[in-house]
Amino acid sequence: MEEAERRKTVRDVARAQDPDRYLATLFAPAAARDALFALYAFNAELARIADEVSEPTLGEIRLQWWRDAMRVAVSGERTGNPVADALGAALKTHDIPVSRLDPMIHARRFDVLERIMPDSASLFRYLDDTAGQAFLLAAEFMGCDAERATPAAMAAGRAYGLTGLMRAVTAHAARNRLYLPVQNLQTSATQRLLAGEADPAFLGLMSEMRRQARAEFETAQPLIRSLPREAQAAFKPLALVEPYLDALEAIEDPMVSLADINPLRRLWRLTTWRP
């Protein structure tokens, strides 16, 4: 496969599997886009594993493949997977240890093994290791020091990731997975939720999670502003958090209606948003 074809393949994966982050990346400096596309395509490939395997053991095998493949890719060898090869090259260029991907990979064991989020502490660890790590690596691809970017990345990841989980609650329930903490739900409410039925306790949980996402969004903004201007572009996906939260708040039953925003509003928000 020629280099141009590999780059197009990675972009196509990012666009198909994570259109919001793909659009946000179009606003990033041109020199950083390929690395960001590779990062988001990698994250999307991990996220889809649980939906593509028929049993947990196969999911763990797939996750281990990515661990091994990324160590090969960062050494400069070809893995045969354009996403792995592109991300490995980006890590090598920016002198980022491949072990930095381990939390993102390990977190996806929840998707294939556990499926029911027990409590808020577990949820926020999951968000930190998935969306938070994605923001952090994106900032590093923009030249920002990891230690400096971490507080902003974790707050941004919690806001963005939690919003995404709330939007996907129906799809997850259909696959017998719940990512919102069930610690405050009775067993009967959890069972109804997995059957696609919301009850007052669940609606109350959604309200609390929206409040938490907004609080993390507010926490993230001044932290992002404190970073170098070039690195702030890594947080462009955060522009969509408030519109999605507004959409979630407007629907009566999140198990029936999808919280979405108009494509033109999405583009306008990405164009005009500043932290």
Secondary structure, DSSP 8 states (H G I E B T S, - for coil): --HHHHHHHHHHHHHHH-HHHHHHHTTS-HHHHHHHHHHHHHHHHHHHHHHH-SSHHHHHHHHHHHHHHHHHHHTT---S-HHHHHHHHHHHHTT--GGGGHHHHHHTHIIIII-B---HHHHHHHHIIIIIHHHHHHHHHTT--HHHHHHHHHHHHHHHHHHHHHHTHHHHHHTT-B-S--TTS-HHHHHHHHTT---HHHHHHHHHHHHHHHHHHHHHHHHHHTS-HHHHGGGGGGGGHHHHHHHHHH-S-TTTS-----HHHHHHHHHH---
